Amino acid sequence: MSRMMGRRHRRRQRIEFARSIAHKHGRASDYLQQFANQGIPVTLFCRASSRRQESNGSLDDAIDDARRELRAMGVPANKIVLFEGVESSCIWDDRPILKDAIEHARRQRGVLVAPSRDRLLRHAEFDGTAASEMPTDAEYKELMRLADGVPLFTICHPDRESVRAGQTRRGLRSATARGVKLGRPSAKRAGYKKERRHELTPKARRLRRRGWTCRAIAKELGVPLATVHTWL
């Protein structure tokens, strides 16, 4: 009986060890390289995770940044072919844009370059936090199987844990271009609320007499609903 329990315990240990190996975070630089100009064709792969990132200009900004950095390394514009779009970061999902980019790089006998490691892949259970982002060795191996000999490079160092700083800079530039006012709101001068009340209370009462609801008045004057109730 004790011998059987011992075998079961060892078997359970082997299963747990296999699981720990399968879920071990991999080192990006064991699979990817930081790009340096080699005078060969470059297939640039840029990915957005959502339509929102595509529509708000974040993807276009990322592409512009990547092209700028490649040109700074001496890569001619006519040597860069872009593949871009919205698709998952999970290597186990269908990745048509990445597959097309890899196939193009293979035909051109060139390399595939992404701005950063997370554009190529993230952990399958990524939930938006940095702690859940790092891929496993198994996921890196699946990426390399997909590449099938095509060299994969990143512009920033592949082991760089966070690329959020660059994404934040691009987001701020995009917001500025759309006319969004950035920074901390300026402090209101003394007496501001009293002046606003004297200016807007007559308007609020006039609209109320015309049959407007308090909610509509608040929206029209740009003040909270509770403030309108106070004025009336």
C-alpha positions in Angstrom: 0.0 0.0 0.0 2.8 2.4 1.0 4.7 1.5 -2.2 1.6 2.3 -4.3 1.2 5.7 -2.5 4.8 6.4 -3.1 4.4 5.8 -6.9 1.4 8.0 -7.0 3.3 10.8 -5.1 6.2 10.6 -7.5 3.8 10.6 -10.5 2.1 13.7 -9.1 5.4 15.4 -8.6 6.4 14.7 -12.3 3.1 16.1 -13.5 3.5 19.3 -11.4 7.1 19.7 -12.6 6.0 19.3 -16.3 3.3 21.9 -15.7 5.8 24.3 -14.1 8.1 23.9 -17.1 5.3 24.5 -19.6 4.2 27.7 -17.8 7.8 29.0 -17.2 8.3 32.5 -18.6 10.8 32.5 -21.4 13.6 35.0 -22.1 12.8 36.9 -25.3 16.5 37.3 -26.2 16.8 33.5 -26.4 14.5 33.7 -29.4 14.5 37.3 -30.8 17.3 39.7 -31.6 17.6 43.5 -31.5 17.7 44.8 -35.0 20.8 46.2 -36.6 20.9 47.2 -40.3 22.4 44.3 -42.4 21.6 45.8 -45.8 18.9 43.2 -46.5 15.1 43.8 -47.1 13.0 44.5 -44.0 9.4 43.4 -43.5 8.0 45.7 -40.8 5.2 44.2 -38.7 3.0 46.6 -36.7 0.0 45.3 -34.8 -2.8 47.0 -32.8 -4.9 45.0 -30.3 -8.2 46.8 -30.9 -10.1 48.8 -33.5 -10.0 51.7 -31.0 -6.2 51.8 -31.1 -6.4 51.8 -34.9 -9.0 54.6 -35.1 -7.4 56.9 -32.5 -4.1 57.1 -34.4 -2.0 54.9 -32.1 -1.2 52.4 -34.8 -0.3 55.1 -37.3 2.0 56.7 -34.7 3.7 53.4 -34.0 4.3 52.8 -37.7 5.7 56.3 -38.1 8.0 55.8 -35.1 9.2 52.4 -36.4 9.9 53.8 -39.9 11.8 56.8 -38.4 14.0 54.5 -36.2 14.7 52.2 -39.2 15.7 55.1 -41.4 18.0 56.4 -38.6 19.7 53.0 -38.7 20.4 53.5 -42.4 17.6 51.3 -43.8 16.4 52.9 -47.1 12.6 53.6 -47.3 12.4 51.3 -50.4 13.8 48.4 -48.4 10.9 48.5 -45.9 7.6 46.7 -46.6 4.9 47.2 -44.1 2.3 44.7 -42.8 -0.1 46.2 -40.3 -3.5 45.8 -38.9 -5.6 44.6 -35.9 -5.1 41.1 -34.5 -4.5 39.2 -31.3 -1.2 39.1 -29.5 -1.8 35.4 -28.5 0.4 33.1 -30.6 -2.1 30.3 -30.3 -4.8 32.4 -32.1 -5.2 32.8 -35.8 -2.5 35.4 -36.8 -3.1 36.0 -40.6 -1.2 39.3 -40.7 1.8 37.9 -38.9 1.8 34.8 -41.1 1.6 37.0 -44.3 4.5 39.1 -43.0 6.6 36.1 -42.3 5.9 34.6 -45.7 6.8 37.9 -47.4 10.1 38.1 -45.5 10.9 34.5 -46.6 10.2 35.3 -50.3 12.4 38.4 -50.1 15.2 36.6 -48.2 15.0 39.3 -45.6 14.1 39.7 -42.0 10.9 40.5 -40.1 11.1 43.4 -37.7 8.6 44.5 -35.0 8.8 47.6 -32.9 8.9 45.5 -29.7 8.4 42.0 -28.4 4.8 42.5 -27.4 3.8 43.3 -30.9 4.8 39.7 -31.8 3.3 38.0 -28.9 2.1 38.2 -25.3 1.1 35.6 -22.8 -2.1 33.8 -23.8 -3.7 34.9 -20.5 -2.7 38.5 -20.7 -5.2 40.6 -18.8 -3.8 44.1 -19.3 -1.2 44.0 -16.5 2.5 43.9 -16.8 2.7 40.8 -14.5 0.5 38.8 -16.9 2.2 39.9 -20.2 5.4 37.8 -20.3 5.1 34.8 -22.7 6.2 31.3 -21.8 8.9 29.2 -23.4 6.2 27.2 -25.1 4.8 30.3 -26.7 8.1 31.5 -27.9 8.8 28.1 -29.4 5.4 28.2 -31.2 6.4 31.6 -32.6 9.7 30.2 -33.9 7.8 27.3 -35.4 5.6 29.8 -37.2 8.6 31.7 -38.4 10.2 28.5 -39.7 13.7 29.9 -40.1 12.8 33.6 -40.9 14.9 35.8 -38.6 12.8 37.8 -36.1 14.0 41.1 -34.8 12.7 43.9 -32.6 13.7 47.6 -32.7 13.9 47.9 -29.0 15.8 45.2 -27.0 13.6 42.1 -26.9 14.1 41.7 -23.1 12.7 45.1 -22.4 9.9 44.3 -19.9 7.7 47.3 -20.7 7.0 49.2 -23.9 4.2 51.3 -22.3 6.4 54.4 -22.2 6.6 54.5 -26.0 2.9 53.8 -26.2 2.1 56.6 -23.8 4.2 59.1 -25.8 2.4 58.1 -29.0 -1.0 58.4 -27.2 -0.1 61.9 -25.9 0.9 63.0 -29.4 -2.3 61.6 -30.9 -4.4 63.4 -28.2 -2.6 66.7 -28.8 -3.2 66.4 -32.6 -6.9 65.9 -31.9 -6.9 69.2 -29.8 -7.2 67.5 -26.4 -5.9 69.8 -23.7 -3.3 67.9 -21.6 -1.9 68.5 -18.2 -3.4 69.4 -14.8 -6.4 71.7 -14.9 -5.6 75.3 -14.0 -6.7 76.4 -10.5 -9.9 78.4 -10.4 -9.5 81.9 -9.1 -11.1 83.0 -5.8 -14.8 83.9 -6.3 -15.1 81.8 -9.5 -18.1 79.8 -8.2 -20.0 82.9 -7.0 -19.5 84.6 -10.4 -20.7 81.5 -12.2 -23.8 81.3 -10.1 -24.7 84.9 -10.7 -24.2 84.5 -14.4 -25.9 81.2 -14.9 -28.8 81.2 -12.4 -30.9 83.6 -14.4 -30.4 81.5 -17.5 -31.3 78.3 -15.7 -34.5 79.9 -14.3 -35.4 81.2 -17.8 -35.0 77.8 -19.4 -37.0 76.2 -16.6 -39.9 78.6 -17.2 -39.8 77.5 -20.9 -40.4 73.9 -19.8 -36.9 72.6 -19.9 -36.1 69.7 -17.5 -33.3 70.2 -14.9 -31.3 67.5 -16.6 -31.5 69.3 -20.0 -30.6 72.6 -18.3 -27.5 71.0 -16.6 -26.4 69.6 -20.0 -26.9 73.0 -21.7 -25.0 75.0 -19.1 -22.3 72.4 -18.5 -22.9 72.1 -14.8 -23.8 69.1 -12.5 -27.5 68.3 -12.1 -27.3 68.9 -8.4 -26.1 72.4 -9.0 -29.1 73.2 -11.2 -31.4 71.9 -8.4 -29.6 74.2 -5.9 -30.0 77.3 -8.2 -33.7 76.6 -8.8 
